[in-house]
Structures are given as structure tokens and as C-alpha cells.
């Protein structure tokens, strides 16, 4: 997995998850924890390092523990260059 910073470091791009890239908020909406080096579990959940909240990459970044919290996931579209 590769993480890159985007947009003045407020967003992160996560690569190599199901052969795609996802752009997410860099900080957890719960307590502001930095998600830059956080683990990804089950190849789909970004896990907050402070309280273990799991954000689903495949469901718009919605948190499993609090459905009103999200990390605003955007699946990046890869362009084929010929």
C-alpha cells in the first residue's frame, strides 16, 4: 500500500487496495487523528490509530462504529495511456 499527500496535505491517496486508488480525508473526524500511516484491515477498512474506528473504503468512507462519521472516500479513476 502506498499513501501520497494531496491538496495541501488535507487529503491522502491510498494505492494498491483491490488494484485501485482511493482519496480520503487525512484526519479522523472523531478526534482529528492523522490517518497518513494508519493500517488498512481486511483490504477495505482504514483504522483510526486513536480509538480503532473503522472507515469503509468501499462504502464512501462511512464509519462502522458511527454512521454519521466519514472520511469522504473518492475512488480515483485510472486513465489508460496509449
C-alpha angles and dihedrals in degrees: 000000000000125000122199128184118237138181100020091320095296093112133043130206114218114201136194097033106135086339091295140099127238129195115214140171109273095222131057112247090219102062105347096256114169110252095191096106099023121133124256112219129199087005090280115056125084104207119210109232094217105053106002097247110166120221116197114230090195095052104052092277094291114166118243092213098045117023093199091060121084141164090213101240119205118188108224118230114228115217119216110228115204 
